[in-house]
Amino acid sequence: MAVKQKKSDILLGLIRDGQPMTRNQKLNLIVQLSIPSILAQITSVMMFFIDQAMVGRIGVEAAAACGLVESSTWLCGSLTSAASMGFSVQVAHFIGANDFAQARQVFRHGLICALIFSAVIGAIGLSISPSIPYWLGGGADIAHDASIYFGVFMLVMPFFQLNSLAGAMLKCSGNMRIPSIMSILMCIMDVVFNFIFIFIFHLGVLGVAIGTGLAIVIGALVQGYYAIFRSSMLALMRRERASVDGKETATEKSRWNWSYLVNALKISLPMACQSILMSGAQIVSTMIVAPLGNISIAANTFAITAESLCYMPGYGIGEAATTLIGQSMGAARRELCRSFARMTVSMGMLVMAFMGVIMFITAPQLMALMTPEHDIISLGAAALRIEAFAEPMFAASIVCYSVFVGAGDTFKPAIMNLCSMWLVRLTLAAMLAKDYGLKGVWTAMAIELTFRGLMFLWRLFRGNWMKKMI
């Protein structure tokens, strides 16, 4: 791992120093950044997978309770991710320009603003946790457990934010190793803690929430430590010592700069609004599924979790794309930007096409890992097999969006995502659910993802996303 990280540092240095790169060097760098990030994405999804698998052994009601509020927890998590990206994209640009001092200043601002923001989100979420299951159409039989699961997640929201921000900062500096290691360790901790609290202390859904929460807290503290104290480019607690470029540097003074916050808002607000409306669409989708019964709710939840294992490689490659595009933008290298964009999107589509084939073949086995209920397994497997055909175009939308984020272009891509989700997916889902149940909802999803991927590919090849480059 250490050798790969060193090689990636050398190759990233070629970007910042304006050196030419061969196709093999670019491909090598994409792979080296993508693999740790893919592992990190998969293991983070595995936490939800583990939760669902363990809850599935408790019973259908417990599975439905967690599934009912899962889209709402994703909404809150996506808001914290948007806050992190507003600052980390700026950091990538400054690192690409070899301005590490300003990169650290942005990091300081990000810590203050993002943690305050996440504390507010957590407080609001905690206050509405008793009511949210009923707002989502859940019955009294699952409302109590759903409220507890959501409430515990809200309590650890500042730690979720710290984990997101520290990880994003490390990745934008080119360090994919620490975030990926911590994701794996968090996954292991989640298994251990969940087992203890569910099967030893018999806390049921509360045990799942506590176990996952503890894993998030520990992961956030460790990852925050590496970003704040140990990173060669980003460490904030810096004594007088040699800087990254070998020159002596005095202890940096922290000064508030409103332009960092303004720039973060320009990047984050479209992403946050998109997250609200996209997660809102997921919640509406849950409300479309809820009247179909607890079997459909549980099958939908488990299928979403299983599918996550298929599309997380796309998000991992997307994170590498954000780093590469961000640093190339900071170095003002237009052709390199275009080349990295096309190569990462192509790789994402190939990987997720392969994962789609695997998901189609193993759909029943994936569902069986999370529940012993035959009806849930059968319905969820059918949904997954419908979705498998859309995975290549889903990859196109994921990686293209990450490319645009790395360039600081978030407004128009957000509009594209929202129009696709609200006008295509939900309209079709509402129509098809009446006659085809959960299979109709997932057919609508597959059609919409294909449409979205085509839109993003069209914008990528037009090249307007690079207009902010000087």
Stockholm file with secondary structure:
# STOCKHOLM 1.0

chainA/1-470         MAVKQKKSDILLGLIRDGQPMTRNQKLNLIVQLSIPSILAQITSVMMFFIDQAMVGRIGVEAAAACGLVESSTWLCGSLTSAASMGFSVQVAHFIGANDFAQARQVFRHGLICALIFSAVIGAIGLSISPSIPYWLGGGADIAHDASIYFGVFMLVMPFFQLNSLAGAMLKCSGNMRIPSIMSILMCIMDVVFNFIFIFIFHLGVLGVAIGTGLAIVIGALVQGYYAIFRSSMLALMRRERASVDGKETATEKSRWNWSYLVNALKISLPMACQSILMSGAQIVSTMIVAPLGNISIAANTFAITAESLCYMPGYGIGEAATTLIGQSMGAARRELCRSFARMTVSMGMLVMAFMGVIMFITAPQLMALMTPEHDIISLGAAALRIEAFAEPMFAASIVCYSVFVGAGDTFKPAIMNLCSMWLVRLTLAAMLAKDYGLKGVWTAMAIELTFRGLMFLWRLFRGNWMKKMI
#=GR chainA/1-470 SS CHHHHHHHHHHHHHHHTTCCCCHHHHHHHHHHHHHHHHHHHHHHHHHHHHHHHHHHHHCHHHHHHHHHHHHHHHHHHHHHHHHHHHHHHHHHHHHHTTCHHHHHHHHHHHHHHHHHHHHHHHHHHHHHTTTHHHHTTCCHHHHHHHHHHHHHHHHTHHHHHHHHHHHHHHHHTTCCHHHHHHHHHHHHHHHHHHHIIIIISCCTHHHHHHHHHHHHHHHHHHHHHIIIIICTTTCSSCCSEECTTSCEECCCCCCCCHHHHHHHHHHHHHHHHHHHHHHHHHHHHHHHHGGGCHHHHHHHHHHHHHHHHHHHHHHHHHHHHHHHHHHHHHTTCHHHHHHHHHHHHHHHHHHHHHHHHHHHHHHHHHHHTTCCCHHHHHHHHHHHHHHHTTHHHHHHHHHHHHHHHHTTCCHHHHHHHHHIIIIIIHHHHHHHHHHHHHHHHHHHHHHHHHHHHHHHHHHHHHCGGGTTCC
#=GC SS_cons         CHHHHHHHHHHHHHHHTTCCCCHHHHHHHHHHHHHHHHHHHHHHHHHHHHHHHHHHHHCHHHHHHHHHHHHHHHHHHHHHHHHHHHHHHHHHHHHHTTCHHHHHHHHHHHHHHHHHHHHHHHHHHHHHTTTHHHHTTCCHHHHHHHHHHHHHHHHTHHHHHHHHHHHHHHHHTTCCHHHHHHHHHHHHHHHHHHHIIIIISCCTHHHHHHHHHHHHHHHHHHHHHIIIIICTTTCSSCCSEECTTSCEECCCCCCCCHHHHHHHHHHHHHHHHHHHHHHHHHHHHHHHHGGGCHHHHHHHHHHHHHHHHHHHHHHHHHHHHHHHHHHHHHTTCHHHHHHHHHHHHHHHHHHHHHHHHHHHHHHHHHHHTTCCCHHHHHHHHHHHHHHHTTHHHHHHHHHHHHHHHHTTCCHHHHHHHHHIIIIIIHHHHHHHHHHHHHHHHHHHHHHHHHHHHHHHHHHHHHCGGGTTCC
//
